[in-house]
């Protein structure tokens, strides 16, 4: 419940400010959230929106640093398929807010070895250039889905202060755009 409340709050702030990263949309009175599963992108997505879902959480991306020390967004969803589904929803006149999850079970926590601003700038570039290059308007926001790992001894089963700080600053940067 806490995660849902914080997502809703972030979404409200982003949309109400008309951020350049966030596509200004009018929020529905009631938010009905549906999560796509592990790269899911099929007719089931359209069906759940027809059935009332108005916020889609696409799964997922990771915030990583590549071998050159540069921020990198690794992507699980097929962006061409996401574009196709988003455009079909538009054609059907089904207003939908599209969010992207960051993380997931067994996924790496955000890489905190570079400044958060650099990673955030890469996220914005990715959303405004790479995502939009497929003909999709871009994601309206993001959903923190930072979880653990099947291996109980794995480092991802510990949430570090650095990771929490990173997530807080990253979220604030989104609010300020």
N, C-alpha and C positions, 0 to 999 in steps of 0.2 A: 504494500500500500504506500509506503514512503517513497519508493522509486516512482510509482505512478504520479504521486503528488508533485514530486520535484520535476518530473518531465513536463507535467501540465504547467507548472509555474514558469519553467524556462520557455516553453512554447508560447505562453501568453506574453511574456516579456518581449521575446523576439518579434512576434507578429505585430504587437502593438507599437513597436518602434519603427517598423518598416525597414529593418536592417538590410544592408546591401547583400549580405550573405543569405539572409532569409527572405524568401519571396513573400511579400505582404499578402496575407489572406485573412479573411474574416473567420474567426473561430466560431464553430457551431455552439449553440447553447450547451449541448451535451457532447462530451467526447467519448467515442466508442473506439477503442484501440484494438487493432489486430496485428499480430506478429507473424511475419513470414519466417519460415523455418529453414535454416542452413542453406541459403541460396535459392530458396523457393521462389519461383516466378512462373505462375501458371494461371489457368482459368479459375482456380479456387480463389485467387486474390480478387478477381472481378466479382465473383459470387459473394464473397463476404462483404464487399463494399455495397453491392446491390441489397444485401441483407441488413445494412445499417452501419457498418464500420466506416468511420470518417477520418481516422488517423491510422496510417500504415507504418509499421516499423519494419523496414527492410533489414535483412541480416546479411552480413555485417562487414565492417572494415576494422583494420588494426592500424594503430599509429606507431610506426616503426622508424628506425634509422638504418639507412642502407650502408653498404660497405665503404662508401665515400664519406660517411659521417653526415649525410644530408637526410632531412626528414622524408619519409616515404609513407604513402597510404597504400596498404595492401587491401585488395578488394575481393570479397567473396561473391557478391551478387553480380549476375550478368547484366551489365549496364544497358546493353541493347534490349534485353528482355524487359528490364525495369522501364525503359523508355516506351516500349511497345504497350505495356500494361498501363502506364500513366496516361499515355495518349488515348488509349481506348476508354479509360475512365472519363477523360475530358469529353470525348465524343459522345459518351453516354450521359453527359451532363451530371456526373456524380462528383461533386466537390470533395477532394481528398487532400489531406495533409500528408506529405511524404517525409518520414524521418529515417535516418540511417543509424543503426546500432553500432556502437564501438565496443569491440570485445566479444565476449561470449565464453561459454564453458570451454576450458582447455586452450583458449586463445591467450596470446601474450597481453600482459598489462601494457598500457602506454609506455613507450620508451622515454625515460626522464633524463637521458644523458645529454640532451640539448635543451636550450631555452624553450619554454612553452610557447613563446611568441613565434619562434621559427616553425614549430609544429603546427600551430594554429594557422599561420600564413600559408603553409602547404595544404592544409585542409581546405581553406578558402579557395586557393588556386585550383585544387583538384575539383571542388564542387562547381566552380565558375567556368573552368576550362574543359577538363576531361569529361566530367559528367554531362555538361551541356553540349559537348561536341556530338553526342549521340542524338540530340534533338529533345532532350528532357530538360525541363526548367531548372532542375537541380533539387537537392534535398532541402526541405524547409527547416531542418534542425537535426539534432542528434540525440541519441539515447545512450547513456552510459550503461553498459552491460558488463561490468568488470567482475569476473567471477573467479572461481578456483580451478583446480585441475584434478583429474582422476587419480593421479599419483599423489598420495597424501604427503610425501616428502618434497614435492615440487615447490619451488619458490613462489609460484603464483597462488599458493594457498595462504600467503601472507600479504596483506594490504599495507604497503609502506606509507610513511608520512609523505615521502616525496611524490608518490603516486596520487595521494589524496590532494596534496597541494597543486600538482599538475592539473588534475581534473577541475579543481576550483578555479584556477587561473584561466584555463582553457574556456570554461563556461562563462566566466566574466568577460573574456575577450569577445565571445559571441554576442553577449548582451550589449556591448559597447559599439558594435558595428552598425 
